[in-house]
Amino acid sequence: MRLVQFQESSGKRRVGAIANGKANLLGGVERVYDLALAAIASGSSLAVEAERHIDGTLFDYDRVSADGSLLPPVDHAEPARFWITGTGLTHLGSADARDKMHELAHGADADLTDSMKIFRMGLTGGKPAEGEIGVQPEWFFKGLGTCLVPPGSALPLPSFALAGGEEAEIVGLYIVSPDGTPWRLGYALGNEFSDQVTEAINYLYLAHSKLRACSIGPELLLGDLPDDVRGTVRVLRAGKPVWEGEFLSGESNMSHSVRNLEHYHFRYDMFRRPGDLHAYFFGAPCLSCAHDVKTRSGDEFEIDVPAFGRPLRNAMTAQAEQSFAIRAL
């Protein structure tokens, strides 16, 4: 089962369940967030709680996808309580992509980067045995719920950005229950959208390169993550592909287990605050920028992974320079 959120023309929010080839409305449910809290309170899974609300009413998923009414599959009524974070160098293909980025910026003879060192650490210690703790992964802060762009909407390219590139990833989505326990809701596709040119100048600029908008969805996959997840990532210009790469994810293609990534995120008590949501990007297996693709305003990013339902699509739109002033109080 997969869940979607959308908004009707009246402004009313709805939640739908995609199952057995049907797009079902969930009666009396406006947010997946509320459905999750109800599941926790009743001691049931999110899938079982969703099934209880299927009332036989169908919705036109094609229309909802086409008219721009899709919302992220999970969101918070208070966006500042939705943490957006992530990790990199977790995939067997990501080291090659990061290494090519480094070569483009610094030349083929540059010393082994910290990125490659931490990737190798993940290869040897990122998948601990049950009950054990593995090596610590890379981690970054992306933003809060205010930086989340709905599926189909434009990703803004800041005027100060040196580049805007897709980062197609699987995203783990979590809610923290009233007793402080993190619960995994499920998984979704995500475009983490970063400035890899800024990052390549100096690895200490990674934090700056990540402070951008991102998109998640359109569907929330419930249950277990398949061990081998495959699809295609495309950069489209005027409707035609200028680059295409293989999306190869799932734990069989990763240097870290999901359990290990989750441990190193939620061990911090600030991330176990009751009522908060978390979106945790698991890392990109391929990057167009590693193939010297230079994106432009108006390009569209498409992440098509059948296991997650419909593709995630977002165009990139350049922003005008924004002026602001810092004042003394």
RASUL-V798701 format. One record per helix or strand of 2 or more residues. SS is the DSSP state (alpha for helix, beta for strand). FROM is the first residue (numbers start at 1). TO is the last residue. Records with the same first field share a line. If there is no record, write none. Layout:
BEGIN
SS: FROM-TO / FROM-TO
END
This chain:
BEGIN
beta: 2-7 / 13-19 / 22-26 / 54-58 / 70-71 / 82-86 / 140-144 / 148-149 / 155-157 / 168-176 / 182-191 / 214-216 / 220-221 / 229-237 / 240-249 / 277-284 / 300-304 / 312-318
alpha: 32-42 / 46-53 / 61-66 / 79-81 / 94-106 / 114-125 / 145-147 / 196-201 / 203-210 / 251-253 / 258-266 / 269-271 / 288-291 / 306-308
END
